[in-house]
Amino acid sequence: MNSAKISPDGLVGFRFYRQAIVERSCSLWGSEIQINSTSNLYNLPEALHMEYCESLQCAYSEALRRITARSVQAKDTLTLAPRPSMMHTFFQIDQSVLMIEDTLKQIIQTANVLEKHQHQLVVSVDNPLDTLPGPLERRAMVRQLYTLKDHSGIKLAYNNYNLDTKQGDLLIELGLYDYIKMPFPDTALRLNLNTHSDLFDRLYERMLQLISNTKISFIADNVEFADTALLAKYLPFDYFQGGYYSSAENF
């Protein structure tokens, strides 16, 4: 369905948030745009699934429109200033969005605009392990990932990678991605890392192996406290995100 035909009323219940991503020096490197909803497909009656999916598509379309507008505004305010380094805009999507042609076209159009204004668009694909696609859908999603990857103005991020992520959980090899976002750490992982050095060493070695094999960069996500931030610095993360560095703001 063409998202332009969906009523704006479909956005009710969706909220748009932006959160900063920083370098190891805590300098601003980019930000991530997320769409949150008071409901999700799995807690709604089946009769409302189609309406929800149409509303979600409308929400993604609106978020991309706002990303484009913000990048143009930011460039306009810097026309007389020294040329800034490229900023990175992460746009988080559910992997099911890879099946929506209209949204993919808009992502590519948005990337074209951002590239002209020194903004790198990074599509951050969320991979819920409890909703793995079937074989046919999986192949279609992989084709779409390559379509995005082949575009010079788009990079890919794997969202929600952790120690429990197995090869069978992945749509495609991690080498296709440019970034891995790791929720770091939830309470249990933090306690284990602090008390069991073997788990810390195992995580460190796995990260180094992926970096060596794929040239991928790691982002520590959900860093909320000072002790968590300190612990994350002991691991080979390149970038950091979470409330400790910057609260999420309405976008």
BELPE-V998358 format. One record per residue. N is the residue number from 1. RES is the residue in one small letter. PHI is phi in whole degrees, -180 to 180 (* if undefined). BURIAL is # if it has 9 or more other C-alpha atoms within 8 Angstrom, else .. Layout:
n=N res=RES phi=PHI burial=BURIAL
n=N res=RES phi=PHI burial=BURIAL
//
This chain:
n=1 res=m phi=* burial=.
n=2 res=n phi=-71 burial=.
n=3 res=s phi=-63 burial=#
n=4 res=a phi=-68 burial=.
n=5 res=k phi=-90 burial=.
n=6 res=i phi=-86 burial=#
n=7 res=s phi=-63 burial=.
n=8 res=p phi=-59 burial=.
n=9 res=d phi=-60 burial=.
n=10 res=g phi=-67 burial=#
n=11 res=l phi=-81 burial=#
n=12 res=v phi=-59 burial=.
n=13 res=g phi=96 burial=.
n=14 res=f phi=-104 burial=#
n=15 res=r phi=-127 burial=.
n=16 res=f phi=-110 burial=#
n=17 res=y phi=-129 burial=#
n=18 res=r phi=-130 burial=#
n=19 res=q phi=-137 burial=#
n=20 res=a phi=-70 burial=#
n=21 res=i phi=-123 burial=#
n=22 res=v phi=-119 burial=#
n=23 res=e phi=-83 burial=#
n=24 res=r phi=-60 burial=#
n=25 res=s phi=-80 burial=.
n=26 res=c phi=74 burial=.
n=27 res=s phi=-73 burial=.
n=28 res=l phi=-64 burial=.
n=29 res=w phi=-118 burial=#
n=30 res=g phi=180 burial=#
n=31 res=s phi=-155 burial=#
n=32 res=e phi=-123 burial=#
n=33 res=i phi=-102 burial=#
n=34 res=q phi=-126 burial=#
n=35 res=i phi=-113 burial=#
n=36 res=n phi=-114 burial=.
n=37 res=s phi=-129 burial=.
n=38 res=t phi=-73 burial=.
n=39 res=s phi=-131 burial=.
n=40 res=n phi=-142 burial=.
n=41 res=l phi=-58 burial=.
n=42 res=y phi=-90 burial=.
n=43 res=n phi=-115 burial=.
n=44 res=l phi=-108 burial=#
n=45 res=p phi=-60 burial=.
n=46 res=e phi=-56 burial=.
n=47 res=a phi=-63 burial=.
n=48 res=l phi=-100 burial=.
n=49 res=h phi=-61 burial=#
n=50 res=m phi=-63 burial=.
n=51 res=e phi=-63 burial=.
n=52 res=y phi=-64 burial=#
n=53 res=c phi=-63 burial=#
n=54 res=e phi=-65 burial=#
n=55 res=s phi=-66 burial=#
n=56 res=l phi=-65 burial=#
n=57 res=q phi=-61 burial=#
n=58 res=c phi=-64 burial=#
n=59 res=a phi=-66 burial=#
n=60 res=y phi=-61 burial=#
n=61 res=s phi=-62 burial=#
n=62 res=e phi=-66 burial=.
n=63 res=a phi=-62 burial=#
n=64 res=l phi=-66 burial=#
n=65 res=r phi=-62 burial=#
n=66 res=r phi=-68 burial=.
n=67 res=i phi=-59 burial=#
n=68 res=t phi=-62 burial=#
n=69 res=a phi=-63 burial=.
n=70 res=r phi=-65 burial=.
n=71 res=s phi=-66 burial=#
n=72 res=v phi=-67 burial=#
n=73 res=q phi=-62 burial=.
n=74 res=a phi=-63 burial=.
n=75 res=k phi=-66 burial=#
n=76 res=d phi=-62 burial=.
n=77 res=t phi=-77 burial=.
n=78 res=l phi=-112 burial=#
n=79 res=t phi=-63 burial=.
n=80 res=l phi=-100 burial=.
n=81 res=a phi=-95 burial=.
n=82 res=p phi=-59 burial=.
n=83 res=r phi=-64 burial=.
n=84 res=p phi=-79 burial=.
n=85 res=s phi=-71 burial=.
n=86 res=m phi=-64 burial=.
n=87 res=m phi=-94 burial=#
n=88 res=h phi=-116 burial=#
n=89 res=t phi=-110 burial=#
n=90 res=f phi=-88 burial=#
n=91 res=f phi=-124 burial=#
n=92 res=q phi=-84 burial=#
n=93 res=i phi=-131 burial=#
n=94 res=d phi=-75 burial=#
n=95 res=q phi=-60 burial=#
n=96 res=s phi=-64 burial=.
n=97 res=v phi=-66 burial=#
n=98 res=l phi=-61 burial=#
n=99 res=m phi=-92 burial=.
n=100 res=i phi=-102 burial=.
n=101 res=e phi=-61 burial=.
n=102 res=d phi=-62 burial=#
n=103 res=t phi=-69 burial=#
n=104 res=l phi=-62 burial=#
n=105 res=k phi=-63 burial=.
n=106 res=q phi=-69 burial=#
n=107 res=i phi=-60 burial=#
n=108 res=i phi=-66 burial=#
n=109 res=q phi=-62 burial=.
n=110 res=t phi=-63 burial=#
n=111 res=a phi=-61 burial=#
n=112 res=n phi=-61 burial=#
n=113 res=v phi=-68 burial=#
n=114 res=l phi=-62 burial=#
n=115 res=e phi=-61 burial=#
n=116 res=k phi=-69 burial=.
n=117 res=h phi=-113 burial=#
n=118 res=q phi=61 burial=#
n=119 res=h phi=-121 burial=#
n=120 res=q phi=-96 burial=#
n=121 res=l phi=-86 burial=#
n=122 res=v phi=-119 burial=#
n=123 res=v phi=-85 burial=#
n=124 res=s phi=-98 burial=#
n=125 res=v phi=-93 burial=#
n=126 res=d phi=-83 burial=#
n=127 res=n phi=-121 burial=#
n=128 res=p phi=-66 burial=.
n=129 res=l phi=-72 burial=.
n=130 res=d phi=-90 burial=.
n=131 res=t phi=-134 burial=.
n=132 res=l phi=-66 burial=.
n=133 res=p phi=-74 burial=.
n=134 res=g phi=-75 burial=.
n=135 res=p phi=-57 burial=.
n=136 res=l phi=-66 burial=.
n=137 res=e phi=-65 burial=.
n=138 res=r phi=-62 burial=#
n=139 res=r phi=-63 burial=.
n=140 res=a phi=-65 burial=#
n=141 res=m phi=-64 burial=#
n=142 res=v phi=-63 burial=#
n=143 res=r phi=-59 burial=.
n=144 res=q phi=-70 burial=#
n=145 res=l phi=-60 burial=#
n=146 res=y phi=-66 burial=.
n=147 res=t phi=-60 burial=.
n=148 res=l phi=-68 burial=#
n=149 res=k phi=-62 burial=#
n=150 res=d phi=-72 burial=.
n=151 res=h phi=-85 burial=.
n=152 res=s phi=-63 burial=.
n=153 res=g phi=-92 burial=#
n=154 res=i phi=-126 burial=#
n=155 res=k phi=-117 burial=#
n=156 res=l phi=-119 burial=#
n=157 res=a phi=-127 burial=#
n=158 res=y phi=-93 burial=#
n=159 res=n phi=-98 burial=#
n=160 res=n phi=79 burial=#
n=161 res=y phi=-82 burial=#
n=162 res=n phi=-149 burial=.
n=163 res=l phi=-64 burial=.
n=164 res=d phi=-89 burial=.
n=165 res=t phi=-69 burial=.
n=166 res=k phi=-112 burial=.
n=167 res=q phi=-56 burial=.
n=168 res=g phi=-68 burial=.
n=169 res=d phi=-83 burial=.
n=170 res=l phi=-94 burial=#
n=171 res=l phi=-69 burial=.
n=172 res=i phi=-153 burial=.
n=173 res=e phi=-55 burial=.
n=174 res=l phi=-64 burial=.
n=175 res=g phi=-62 burial=#
n=176 res=l phi=-72 burial=.
n=177 res=y phi=-89 burial=#
n=178 res=d phi=-97 burial=#
n=179 res=y phi=-138 burial=#
n=180 res=i phi=-121 burial=#
n=181 res=k phi=-99 burial=#
n=182 res=m phi=-116 burial=#
n=183 res=p phi=-61 burial=#
n=184 res=f phi=-134 burial=#
n=185 res=p phi=-108 burial=#
n=186 res=d phi=-73 burial=.
n=187 res=t phi=-57 burial=.
n=188 res=a phi=-64 burial=.
n=189 res=l phi=-65 burial=#
n=190 res=r phi=-61 burial=#
n=191 res=l phi=-64 burial=.
n=192 res=n phi=-65 burial=#
n=193 res=l phi=-64 burial=#
n=194 res=n phi=-79 burial=.
n=195 res=t phi=-111 burial=.
n=196 res=h phi=-126 burial=.
n=197 res=s phi=-63 burial=.
n=198 res=d phi=-65 burial=.
n=199 res=l phi=-69 burial=#
n=200 res=f phi=-59 burial=#
n=201 res=d phi=-64 burial=.
n=202 res=r phi=-65 burial=.
n=203 res=l phi=-65 burial=#
n=204 res=y phi=-60 burial=#
n=205 res=e phi=-66 burial=.
n=206 res=r phi=-64 burial=.
n=207 res=m phi=-63 burial=#
n=208 res=l phi=-62 burial=#
n=209 res=q phi=-64 burial=.
n=210 res=l phi=-65 burial=#
n=211 res=i phi=-63 burial=#
n=212 res=s phi=-68 burial=.
n=213 res=n phi=-81 burial=.
n=214 res=t phi=-122 burial=.
n=215 res=k phi=61 burial=#
n=216 res=i phi=-82 burial=#
n=217 res=s phi=-111 burial=#
n=218 res=f phi=-101 burial=#
n=219 res=i phi=-120 burial=#
n=220 res=a phi=-81 burial=#
n=221 res=d phi=-106 burial=#
n=222 res=n phi=58 burial=#
n=223 res=v phi=-85 burial=#
n=224 res=e phi=-111 burial=#
n=225 res=f phi=-132 burial=.
n=226 res=a phi=-62 burial=.
n=227 res=d phi=-68 burial=.
n=228 res=t phi=-66 burial=#
n=229 res=a phi=-63 burial=#
n=230 res=l phi=-64 burial=.
n=231 res=l phi=-65 burial=.
n=232 res=a phi=-63 burial=#
n=233 res=k phi=-68 burial=#
n=234 res=y phi=-80 burial=.
n=235 res=l phi=-107 burial=.
n=236 res=p phi=-79 burial=#
n=237 res=f phi=-81 burial=#
n=238 res=d phi=-93 burial=#
n=239 res=y phi=-138 burial=#
n=240 res=f phi=-140 burial=#
n=241 res=q phi=-146 burial=#
n=242 res=g phi=148 burial=#
n=243 res=g phi=-62 burial=#
n=244 res=y phi=-63 burial=#
n=245 res=y phi=-94 burial=#
n=246 res=s phi=-165 burial=#
n=247 res=s phi=-72 burial=#
n=248 res=a phi=-69 burial=#
n=249 res=e phi=-124 burial=.
n=250 res=n phi=-63 burial=.
n=251 res=f phi=-115 burial=.
//
